[in-house]
Amino acid sequence: MPVQSRRLSKDGIKVLKQAIKRNGWTQTDLVKAVEISRSTLHQLLKEQPVKFDTIENLCDLLELEIGQLLEPIAPSDDLEALVRRLRSQGSASIQKRCGEMRVLDMTTPIGLGSIYTDVNILEGLASKTRRDLGELMDCGPEEFDRFGLGKVREARVDGLEAVERVQQLMILGRPGAGKTTFMKRLATVCNGGTFLAGQVPIFVTLKEWAETTGKPGLLEFVGRSFSEPIEAVKQALESGRGLVLLDGLDEVLEGDHDRVLTEIRSFAENYSDNHVVITCRIAAREYIFQQFTEVEVADFSDEQIQEFANRWFLVREPEAIDDEGRSTVGQLFWDALSDREPVKELAANPLLLTLLCLEFENSAEFPKSRAELYERGLHVLLSKWDGQRRIRRESAYGKLSVRRKESLLAQLAIATFARGEYFFKERVAIQEIGKYIENLPDARSDEDLLVDSRSVLRDIVAQHGLLTERATGIYSFSHLTFHEYFVARSIVDISNPVKYEAALSLLMEHVADKRWREVFLLVVERSEDAGYVLTRVKREIDEMLADDESLQKFLVWVKTKTDEVNITYKPAAVRAFYFFNALARAGTTDLLNRFVFIINHALARSLGLAPNLNLDPGFALDLALCLAFDQTLNFNYYLSLDRREAFDVAFDRARDLADRALVQQLQQLCNHMPNGFDDLKEWFKSNGQDWIRQLRKVMIEHRNISHDWQFSQSQKELLRKYYDANKLLVDCLKSECYANRQVLQHIEDTLLLPFEN
């Protein structure tokens, strides 16, 4: 494939001018014949790059050899000069795309550095381990604290340090976690020479690339940011001199997934010496890049919240500063936030923190629920824009009330989200807007509707930023959170009972679909009777396994085991432990693998050293045995020590139960293992599997755990969906919803139980 653009050499320009004169062409004649603009011809004659096809067409017209005209590509021994040129060529684009940002309702863009607060990265995936497990087990705060699982204890690393240290990095984050902002920061500090100054920053919005006309390859798309030939860009990448930032993997349309993933994997493999960073939303989809290290954007700490608020209010109200140059309004915000712990927890998310700052500016009050936060924040966005500027809009959109603007956005949201479209074409947006307008009292002709629909779309993009044009003719909500909020609103706001039931039925079809998780949570929070919605969810979940006899027997076993222990934890929490433990053994989920890794220091030691845990000896024994049994983690010294400690706990609890046979068998198994790590490692190579089988036999015989359930593949998939749906239900129960307490308690009490008609 020919290079994208090239420039003429000085000698080549002379040859071209001589050929033009020799053939009797004027510049006017020439631009018409080649179908180019005068500016393009001017660029060419001034040694500026133009499309390769243009040069080819000129050569064909003037009967010239193209090699006579072109400037040679930079030689490989001049790499540093090439890198400097590429950095210079891309500098303006990086600054324009990444150096400024418009935050929600700000009227003009501001410098990224004005409000940017340093991002921390978790060395592990906390959201996929501790928090999820705790939520699934439905333990309260006290239980969390005693188990050592109440707070994220993953080591925090400065984001810039993480990128510098790890060449291929997959950064995951929750909605609004600041992934894109962080990527823009990486681009600008690299561009400014204060970070990886020897690299060429390359910022790629993945959805923009995926939806580009002609479906260019990733290398070709990257090359379009520079005037150098694509061979020169390739040379720099082959030399490992790129900082390639691939933003928003979760935003790629379904139809482009395979192509995009294949391209990224190939690009990362071919140019593995470069720093390559990918961002993706957690739980949006499952992506596997073997060569990439997965990390997670950390929630804001208290210090980061304070710093963000200080920067925010310094920009918004620069006159209100103290003697130390800090914002007095920012301090008032922090003081008010500290008095509202639930709201403070929301503030750990940068997007929600921004909305809280907006809310504090106007009413000095904080919403109690996430749904309320979105509702009030969006209301501010939709109502303040023109009022502050005293602008009277003549378009159909300008005449709409805030309520109707919200209803319009809700209609567009559900129409696209239900089809799996995070990004939609202009005609789709215009069509949905037209459907809404035609039902307004003053709707006019079809032609008028088309004009108004285009105007409305343009106004939504220009005035609020709730919709944004991602590429030519391709739109989306500016943040997926807004999209999900309006989908939920489109369901909750239905007044017709028949239509409402139909909408709920559609919602229930997606109870195990992670893509709809946030929609469910928001529907529950906004519903006048969340108990009814949650009851529907619970029934839908229970019916998932109702027709499978073997899975019902499995749930009976879960209940039986739970009934055998006597602890202060909620029965649902205990059922969750046995349920997910068994699923992990069956290869249905890797949750327990992470669970063991987490608790090997916190739980095993606590069970042995903290007498105030007050656990049932039988349950404590099961916990210890499961820890000792699990051999799926990488074998290392620390885990071997924890295995020994787990056995010690098991011995103690078995003695508490006066089960001499169990104590004797556990002692025999323990005696078989060597003490030294190196000896233990070698011993496990030849004896490990047999040892595991013996332990499993003991656990089945004495504790009725660790059975081989022999689930089929279809059953495993069904259990996975059941797992996801129950996690969603637990999250809904913990949300800020309005419902009869007895209904909520009944739902919680009957989680993970066999189906009853």
C-alpha positions in Angstrom: 0.0 0.0 0.0 1.4 3.4 -0.9 2.4 5.9 1.8 -0.1 8.4 3.0 1.8 11.6 2.3 5.2 12.7 0.9 7.1 15.9 0.3 9.1 16.9 -2.8 12.9 17.5 -2.6 14.3 20.8 -3.7 15.6 19.1 -6.8 12.3 17.5 -7.3 10.5 20.9 -7.2 12.9 22.2 -9.9 12.1 19.1 -12.1 8.4 19.6 -11.6 8.5 23.3 -12.5 10.5 22.5 -15.6 8.0 19.9 -16.7 5.1 22.2 -16.1 6.8 24.9 -18.3 7.8 22.4 -20.9 4.3 21.1 -21.3 2.8 24.6 -21.5 0.6 24.3 -18.4 -0.5 27.2 -16.3 -1.1 26.5 -12.6 -4.8 27.1 -13.2 -4.8 24.4 -15.9 -2.8 22.1 -13.8 -5.0 22.1 -10.7 -8.1 21.5 -12.9 -6.5 18.6 -14.6 -5.2 16.9 -11.4 -8.4 18.0 -9.5 -6.5 19.6 -6.6 -6.8 23.0 -5.0 -4.4 25.8 -5.5 -3.4 25.5 -1.8 -2.3 21.9 -2.4 -0.2 22.9 -5.3 1.3 25.7 -3.2 2.1 23.3 -0.4 3.8 21.0 -2.8 6.0 23.7 -4.2 6.9 24.9 -0.7 8.3 21.4 0.3 5.2 20.6 2.4 3.7 17.1 2.4 0.7 16.3 0.3 -1.1 13.1 -0.5 0.9 10.5 -2.3 -1.9 10.0 -4.8 -1.6 13.7 -5.8 2.1 13.3 -6.6 1.3 10.2 -8.5 -1.3 11.9 -10.6 1.0 14.8 -11.4 3.7 12.4 -12.5 1.3 10.6 -14.8 0.1 13.8 -16.3 3.6 15.2 -16.9 5.2 11.9 -17.7 7.7 12.0 -14.9 9.2 9.3 -12.8 8.0 9.7 -9.2 11.5 9.0 -7.8 12.8 12.1 -9.5 10.6 14.3 -7.2 10.4 12.7 -3.8 12.4 13.7 -0.8 14.2 10.5 0.5 12.9 9.0 3.7 15.1 9.7 6.7 17.8 7.1 7.0 17.8 4.7 9.9 20.9 6.2 11.5 19.1 9.5 12.0 16.5 8.2 14.4 16.8 11.0 16.9 16.2 13.6 14.2 13.2 11.6 13.0 11.8 11.4 16.6 12.2 15.2 17.0 10.4 15.8 13.7 7.5 13.5 14.6 7.2 15.1 18.0 7.1 18.5 16.4 4.6 17.5 13.7 2.2 15.9 16.3 2.6 18.6 18.9 -0.1 20.9 17.8 -2.6 18.1 17.3 -1.9 16.7 20.8 -2.3 20.1 22.4 -5.5 20.7 20.6 -7.0 17.3 21.3 -5.7 16.7 24.8 -4.5 20.0 26.3 -7.9 21.5 26.9 -11.2 20.1 28.2 -14.7 21.3 28.8 -16.1 20.0 32.0 -19.8 19.6 31.9 -21.4 23.1 31.8 -18.3 25.2 31.5 -18.9 27.7 28.7 -15.3 27.6 27.3 -12.6 25.0 27.4 -10.0 25.2 30.2 -6.5 24.0 30.4 -6.3 20.4 31.5 -3.7 21.2 34.1 -6.1 23.7 35.7 -8.3 21.1 37.3 -6.3 17.9 36.7 -5.6 15.9 39.8 -3.0 13.2 39.8 -4.3 9.7 39.2 -3.3 6.7 41.2 -3.2 3.1 39.8 -3.9 0.0 41.8 -1.3 -2.7 41.3 -4.1 -5.3 41.3 -7.7 -5.3 40.1 -9.5 -4.4 43.4 -12.9 -4.1 41.7 -12.6 -7.6 40.5 -11.5 -9.1 43.8 -12.3 -7.7 47.2 -15.2 -5.5 46.6 -17.1 -7.8 44.3 -16.6 -10.7 46.7 -17.8 -8.7 49.7 -20.8 -7.5 47.9 -21.8 -11.0 46.8 -21.4 -12.3 50.3 -23.6 -9.4 51.5 -21.6 -8.9 54.6 -22.1 -5.7 56.4 -19.4 -3.1 57.3 -18.6 -4.7 60.6 -18.0 -8.1 59.0 -15.9 -6.5 56.3 -13.7 -4.8 58.9 -13.2 -8.0 60.9 -12.3 -10.0 57.8 -9.9 -7.3 56.6 -11.9 -6.8 53.5 -13.7 -3.5 54.2 -11.3 -1.3 52.3 -9.1 -1.6 49.2 -5.6 -2.5 50.4 -4.0 -2.8 47.0 -0.8 -0.7 46.7 -1.4 2.6 45.0 1.1 3.7 42.4 1.3 7.1 40.7 -0.2 6.8 37.3 2.7 8.3 35.4 5.1 6.0 37.3 3.0 2.9 36.3 3.1 3.9 32.6 6.8 4.5 32.7 7.5 1.2 34.5 5.3 -1.1 32.4 5.5 -0.9 28.6 2.2 -2.6 27.8 -0.6 -1.6 30.2 -4.3 -2.2 30.2 -6.0 0.5 32.4 -9.4 -0.5 33.6 -11.8 1.8 35.4 -15.4 2.3 36.4 -17.6 4.8 34.6 -16.4 8.3 35.4 -13.1 7.1 36.9 -11.0 9.5 34.8 -9.5 7.1 32.3 -9.7 9.5 29.3 -8.6 12.5 31.3 -5.6 10.5 32.4 -4.7 9.4 28.9 -4.9 13.1 27.8 -2.6 14.0 30.6 -0.1 11.4 29.5 -0.2 12.8 26.0 0.3 16.4 27.1 3.1 15.8 29.6 4.9 13.7 27.1 4.3 16.3 24.5 5.7 18.9 26.8 8.9 17.0 27.4 8.3 16.4 31.2 7.5 12.7 30.8 9.1 10.1 28.5 10.6 13.0 26.6 12.3 10.7 24.1 9.0 9.1 23.0 6.5 10.3 20.3 3.0 10.7 21.9 0.2 9.2 19.8 -3.4 9.6 21.1 -6.0 7.4 19.4 -9.7 7.4 20.3 -10.5 3.8 19.4 -14.1 4.3 18.4 -13.0 7.1 16.1 -10.5 4.8 14.4 -12.9 1.9 14.3 -15.6 4.0 12.6 -13.3 5.9 10.1 -14.4 5.6 6.5 -12.4 2.9 4.6 -11.6 1.0 7.8 -7.9 1.8 7.8 -5.4 -0.3 9.8 -4.2 1.0 13.1 -0.8 1.8 11.7 -2.2 3.7 8.8 -4.6 5.6 11.1 -1.7 6.5 13.4 0.3 7.7 10.5 -2.3 10.3 9.6 -1.3 12.4 12.6 2.1 13.1 11.0 3.3 14.7 7.7 6.2 12.3 7.6 5.8 9.2 5.3 4.2 6.3 7.0 7.6 4.4 6.6 9.2 7.0 8.9 6.4 6.5 11.5 6.9 2.8 11.2 10.6 3.2 11.7 10.1 5.2 14.9 7.7 2.5 16.2 10.1 -0.3 15.3 12.7 1.5 17.3 10.4 1.6 20.4 10.0 5.4 20.4 6.3 5.6 20.6 3.9 6.3 23.6 0.8 4.9 22.0 -2.4 5.7 23.9 -5.5 3.7 22.8 -8.5 5.1 24.6 -12.0 3.6 25.1 -11.8 0.0 24.1 -15.3 -0.6 25.6 -16.8 2.1 23.3 -16.1 0.2 20.1 -19.2 -1.0 18.3 -20.1 -4.6 18.4 -19.5 -5.1 14.7 -16.0 -3.7 14.9 -14.9 -5.8 17.9 -13.0 -8.6 16.2 -11.2 -6.4 13.8 -10.2 -3.9 16.4 -9.0 -6.5 18.9 -7.0 -8.3 16.1 -5.4 -5.1 15.0 -4.4 -4.1 18.6 -3.0 -7.5 19.4 -1.0 -7.4 16.1 0.2 -3.8 16.6 1.3 -4.5 20.2 3.1 -7.6 19.2 4.9 -6.0 16.2 5.8 -2.9 18.1 6.3 -4.4 21.6 9.2 -2.1 22.5 6.9 0.9 22.6 4.9 2.1 25.6 1.3 1.1 24.7 -1.6 2.0 27.0 -5.2 0.8 26.5 -8.2 2.0 28.6 -11.4 0.1 29.0 -14.3 0.2 31.3 -14.5 -2.5 33.9 -17.4 -5.0 33.4 -18.3 -3.6 30.0 -16.8 -6.5 28.2 -14.2 -9.1 28.7 -11.0 -8.5 26.7 -7.8 -10.6 27.0 -4.4 -9.2 26.0 -1.9 -11.7 27.2 1.1 -9.4 26.9 -0.6 -6.6 28.8 -0.5 -5.9 32.5 -3.9 -5.2 33.9 -4.3 -2.4 36.5 -7.2 -0.4 37.7 -7.7 3.3 38.2 -8.0 3.9 41.9 -10.8 5.9 43.4 -9.9 9.3 44.6 -8.6 9.4 48.1 -9.7 12.1 50.6 -6.6 14.1 49.7 -7.4 13.9 46.0 -11.0 14.9 46.5 -9.8 18.0 48.4 -7.3 18.8 45.8 -9.8 18.5 43.0 -12.3 20.6 44.8 -9.7 23.3 45.4 -8.7 23.4 41.8 -12.3 23.4 40.7 -13.4 26.3 42.8 -10.2 28.3 42.1 -11.3 28.1 38.4 -15.0 28.8 39.1 -14.6 31.4 41.8 -11.0 32.7 41.6 -11.6 35.6 43.9 -12.3 33.4 46.9 -8.8 32.4 48.1 -7.1 32.3 51.5 -3.7 33.5 52.5 -2.1 30.3 51.3 -3.6 30.6 47.8 -6.2 27.9 48.4 -9.9 28.1 47.6 -12.1 29.1 50.6 -15.2 27.7 48.7 -13.3 24.4 48.2 -12.7 24.1 51.9 -16.4 24.8 52.6 -17.3 22.1 50.1 -14.9 19.6 51.8 -16.4 20.4 55.3 -19.9 19.9 54.0 -18.9 16.7 52.3 -17.2 15.3 55.4 -20.6 15.5 57.2 -22.3 13.3 54.6 -20.4 10.0 54.4 -22.6 8.3 51.8 -22.1 11.4 49.5 -18.4 11.4 50.3 -18.2 7.8 49.0 -19.7 9.0 45.7 -17.1 11.7 45.5 -14.4 9.2 45.1 -15.5 9.0 41.5 -14.2 12.0 39.5 -17.3 12.4 37.3 -19.6 12.3 40.3 -17.3 14.6 42.2 -17.7 17.1 39.4 -21.4 16.9 39.6 -21.3 17.3 43.3 -19.2 20.5 42.8 -21.8 21.7 40.4 -24.6 21.0 42.9 -22.7 22.7 45.7 -22.3 25.8 43.7 -26.1 26.2 43.3 -27.8 24.8 46.4 -25.2 23.8 48.9 -26.9 20.4 49.2 -25.9 16.9 48.1 -28.2 14.3 46.7 -28.7 11.2 48.7 -28.7 8.7 45.9 -26.7 8.2 42.7 -29.9 8.5 40.6 -30.8 11.7 42.4 -27.2 12.9 41.8 -27.6 12.3 38.0 -31.1 13.8 38.0 -30.1 17.0 39.7 -26.8 17.3 38.0 -28.3 16.9 34.6 -31.1 19.3 35.5 -28.5 21.9 36.2 -26.9 21.2 32.8 -30.1 21.5 30.9 -31.6 24.5 32.7 -28.6 26.8 33.4 -27.1 27.0 30.0 -29.3 29.7 28.3 -30.6 31.2 31.6 -27.2 32.4 32.7 -26.6 34.0 29.2 -30.1 35.4 28.8 -30.3 33.8 25.4 -33.6 33.1 23.8 -33.5 30.1 21.4 -35.8 30.0 18.4 -35.2 26.3 17.5 -37.6 23.6 18.6 -35.1 22.5 21.2 -34.8 26.0 22.7 -38.5 26.1 23.2 -38.7 22.7 25.0 -39.0 22.7 28.8 -36.4 20.9 30.8 -38.8 18.0 31.4 -39.3 17.6 27.7 -35.6 17.8 26.9 -35.1 15.0 29.4 -37.9 12.9 27.8 -36.4 13.5 24.4 -33.0 12.3 25.6 -34.6 9.3 27.3 -36.3 8.3 24.1 -33.1 8.5 22.1 -31.3 6.6 24.9 -33.6 3.6 25.1 -33.9 3.3 21.3 -30.1 3.1 20.8 -29.2 1.2 24.0 -31.7 -1.6 23.4 -30.0 -2.2 20.1 -26.6 -2.3 21.7 -25.6 1.0 20.1 -23.4 3.2 22.3 -22.6 5.1 19.1 -25.2 5.9 16.5 -25.4 7.6 13.1 -26.7 11.1 12.6 -29.7 9.8 10.8 -30.6 7.5 13.7 -30.5 10.5 16.1 -32.5 12.7 13.7 -35.1 9.9 13.3 -35.6 9.4 17.0 -35.7 13.2 17.6 -38.2 13.5 14.8 -40.4 10.8 16.4 -40.5 12.8 19.6 -41.1 16.2 17.9 -44.0 14.9 15.8 -46.0 14.2 19.0 -45.6 17.7 20.3 -48.7 19.9 20.2 -47.2 22.3 17.6 -45.7 19.7 15.3 -45.8 20.7 11.6 -45.0 19.1 8.3 -42.6 16.3 7.7 -40.2 18.7 6.0 -40.3 21.0 9.0 -39.7 18.1 11.3 -36.6 17.2 9.5 -35.2 20.7 9.7 -36.2 20.9 13.4 -34.7 17.5 14.2 -31.3 18.5 12.7 -31.5 21.8 14.6 -32.3 20.0 17.9 -29.4 17.6 17.4 -27.0 20.5 16.8 -28.3 22.4 19.8 -27.9 19.4 22.2 -24.3 18.9 21.1 -23.5 22.6 21.2 -25.3 23.6 24.4 -24.9 20.8 26.9 -22.4 18.3 25.7 -24.7 15.5 26.7 -24.4 14.3 23.1 -21.1 14.6 21.2 -20.1 14.0 17.6 -17.4 11.3 17.9 -16.6 11.2 14.2 -18.1 12.6 11.1 -21.8 11.8 11.4 -21.4 9.5 14.4 -22.8 10.5 17.8 -23.0 9.2 21.3 -23.8 10.4 24.8 -20.8 12.2 26.1 -20.5 9.6 28.9 -22.0 6.2 29.1 -23.3 7.0 32.6 -25.6 9.6 31.0 -26.8 7.1 28.4 -27.7 4.6 31.1 -29.4 7.2 33.3 -31.7 8.2 30.5 -32.4 4.5 29.6 -33.5 4.0 33.2 -35.6 7.2 33.1 -37.4 6.0 29.9 -38.6 3.0 31.9 -39.5 4.6 35.3 -41.3 7.6 33.8 -43.9 5.5 31.9 -47.3 6.3 33.3 -49.4 3.8 31.3 -49.5 0.5 33.3 -49.5 -1.7 30.3 -46.5 0.0 28.7 -44.7 0.0 32.0 -45.1 -3.7 32.4 -43.9 -4.2 28.8 -40.8 -2.0 29.6 -40.1 -4.0 32.8 -40.4 -7.3 30.9 -37.8 -6.0 28.4 -35.6 -5.0 31.3 -35.9 -8.5 32.9 -34.6 -10.1 29.7 -31.3 -8.5 30.5 -31.0 -9.4 34.2 -27.8 -11.4 33.6 -26.4 -8.9 31.0 -23.6 -6.8 32.6 -24.2 -4.1 30.0 -27.6 -3.4 31.7 -26.3 -3.5 35.3 -26.2 0.3 35.8 -29.6 0.6 34.2 -31.1 -1.8 36.8 -29.5 0.1 39.6 -30.8 3.4 38.4 -34.3 2.0 37.8 -34.4 0.7 41.3 -33.3 4.0 42.8 -35.8 6.0 40.8 -38.8 3.8 41.2 -41.6 4.9 43.6 -41.9 1.2 44.6 -38.5 -0.5 44.2 -39.8 -3.5 46.1 -42.0 -4.4 43.1 -39.1 -4.1 40.7 -36.8 -6.1 42.9 -39.4 -8.8 43.4 -39.7 -9.1 39.6 -35.9 -9.4 39.5 -35.8 -12.0 42.2 -38.5 -14.1 40.5 -36.6 -13.9 37.1 -33.4 -15.1 38.8 -35.1 -18.0 40.7 -36.7 -19.2 37.5 -33.3 -19.4 35.7 -32.4 -22.7 37.4 -35.9 -23.9 38.1 -36.1 -26.5 35.4 -32.7 -28.1 36.0 -33.0 -30.9 38.6 -29.3 -31.2 39.2 -28.8 -27.5 39.8 -31.7 -27.5 42.2 -30.0 -30.3 44.1 -26.9 -28.2 44.2 -28.9 -25.3 45.8 -30.4 -27.7 48.3 -26.8 -28.7 49.3 -25.9 -25.0 49.7 -28.9 -24.5 52.0 -28.0 -27.7 54.0 -24.4 -26.6 54.6 -25.6 -23.1 55.6 -28.1 -24.5 58.1 -25.3 -26.6 59.7 -23.4 -23.5 60.9 -24.3 -21.2 63.7 -22.7 -17.7 63.2 -23.8 -14.1 63.5 -23.5 -13.5 59.7 -26.5 -13.2 57.5 -27.5 -16.7 56.2 -27.3 -15.2 52.6 -23.6 -14.4 53.2 -22.9 -18.0 54.3 -24.8 -19.4 51.4 -22.8 -17.2 49.1 -19.6 -18.6 50.4 -20.5 -22.2 49.8 -22.2 -21.4 46.5 -19.2 -19.6 45.0 -16.7 -21.9 46.5 -18.4 -24.8 44.7 -18.6 -22.9 41.5 -14.9 -22.1 41.6 -14.2 -25.8 42.1 -16.3 -26.6 39.0 -14.4 -24.1 36.9 -17.4 -21.8 36.6 -15.8 -18.8 38.1 -12.3 -17.7 39.1 -13.7 -15.7 41.9 -12.4 -18.0 44.6 -8.9 -18.0 43.2 -8.9 -14.2 43.9 -10.7 -14.8 47.2 -8.0 -17.1 48.4 -5.3 -14.7 47.4 -7.0 -11.9 49.4 -7.8 -13.8 52.5 -4.6 -15.8 52.9 -3.2 -13.0 55.1 -6.4 -11.4 56.4 -8.7 -14.3 57.1 -6.4 -17.3 57.9 -4.3 -15.4 60.4 -7.4 -13.7 61.9 -9.1 -17.0 62.4 -6.1 -18.2 64.4 -5.1 -15.0 66.3 -8.3 -13.0 66.8 -10.6 -14.7 69.4 -13.3 -12.0 69.1 -14.3 -13.3 65.6 -16.8 -15.6 67.3 -17.1 -17.8 64.3 -18.9 -21.2 64.4 -16.0 -23.8 64.6 -17.5 -25.8 61.7 -17.7 -22.7 59.4 -14.2 -21.6 60.4 -13.0 -25.2 59.7 -14.6 -25.1 56.2 -13.0 -21.7 55.5 -9.5 -22.9 56.5 -9.8 -26.2 54.6 -10.9 -24.3 51.4 -7.8 -22.1 51.8 -5.5 -25.0 52.3 -7.1 -26.9 49.4 -6.9 -24.3 46.7 -3.8 -25.1 44.5 -4.9 -23.0 41.5 -2.7 -20.0 42.4 0.9 -19.8 41.4 3.0 -21.7 43.8 5.2 -19.4 45.9 6.7 -19.2 49.3 4.1 -17.0 50.9 1.2 -19.2 49.9 3.0 -22.2 51.2 3.3 -20.5 54.6 -0.4 -19.6 54.5 -1.3 -23.2 53.6 0.6 -24.3 56.8 -1.3 -21.6 58.8 -4.6 -22.7 57.3 -3.8 -26.3 58.5 -3.1 -25.0 61.9 -6.4 -23.3 62.1 -8.1 -26.4 60.7 -6.5 -28.5 63.4 -7.8 -26.2 66.1 -11.3 -26.1 64.8 -11.4 -29.8 64.3 -10.3 -30.3 67.9 -13.1 -27.8 68.9 -15.5 -30.2 67.2 -13.9 -33.1 68.9 -13.4 -34.8 65.5 -10.4 -36.9 66.3 -10.5 -38.8 63.0 -10.4 -35.6 61.0 -7.6 -34.2 63.2 -5.6 -37.4 62.6 -6.1 -37.4 58.8 -5.2 -33.7 58.5 -2.1 -34.3 60.6 -1.1 -37.1 58.2 -1.6 -34.9 55.2 0.4 -32.1 56.8 3.3 -34.5 57.7 3.7 -35.6 54.1 4.7 -32.1 53.1 8.4 -31.0 53.5 9.1 -27.9 55.5 11.5 -26.0 53.2 10.1 -24.0 50.3 12.4 -25.5 47.6 11.8 -29.0 48.9 8.0 -28.3 49.0 8.0 -27.0 45.5 9.8 -30.1 44.2 7.6 -32.4 46.2 4.4 -30.9 44.8 5.6 -31.6 41.2 5.4 -35.3 41.8 3.0 -35.6 44.8 0.8 -32.6 44.6 -2.1 -34.0 42.7 -2.3 -37.1 44.8 -2.2 -35.0 48.0 -5.0 -32.8 46.7 -7.1 -35.8 45.9 -6.6 -37.1 49.5 -7.5 -33.8 51.0 -10.6 -33.5 48.9 -11.7 -37.0 50.0 -11.2 -35.9 53.6 -13.2 -32.7 53.1 -16.1 -34.6 51.4 -16.2 -37.3 54.1 -16.0 -35.1 57.2 -17.3 -31.7 56.1 -19.5 -32.4 53.0 -17.6 -29.8 50.9 -15.5 -29.8 47.8 -17.7 -32.2 45.8 -17.1 -32.7 42.1 -20.5 -31.6 40.8 -19.7 -32.5 37.2 -21.7 -29.6 35.7 -22.1 -29.6 32.0 -20.9 -26.7 29.9 -24.4 -25.4 29.5 -25.0 -25.7 33.3 -21.8 -23.8 33.9 -22.9 -21.0 31.7 -26.3 -21.0 33.4 -24.7 -20.8 36.8 -22.5 -17.9 35.5 -25.6 -16.0 34.5 -27.2 -16.9 37.8 -24.1 -15.6 39.6 -24.1 -12.3 37.7 -27.8 -11.8 38.2 -27.6 -12.4 42.0 -24.7 -10.0 42.2 -26.9 -7.4 40.5 -29.7 -8.1 42.9 -27.4 -7.7 46.0 -26.2 -4.4 44.6 -29.8 -3.3 44.1 -30.7 -4.2 47.7 -27.8 -2.1 48.9 -28.7 0.9 46.8 -30.6 4.0 47.9 -34.0 2.8 47.0 -37.5 3.3 48.4 -39.3 0.0 49.2 -41.1 -1.8 52.0 -38.5 -3.0 54.4 -40.2 -6.3 54.9 -40.1 -6.9 51.1 -36.4 -6.1 51.0 -35.7 -8.3 54.0 -37.6 -11.2 52.4 -35.7 -10.9 49.2 -32.4 -10.9 51.1 -33.4 -13.9 53.3 -34.3 -16.0 50.2 -31.2 -15.4 48.1 -29.5 -18.5 46.6 -32.3 -20.9 47.8 -33.9 -23.7 45.8 -36.8 -22.7 43.6 -40.3 -22.9 45.1 -43.5 -22.5 43.1 
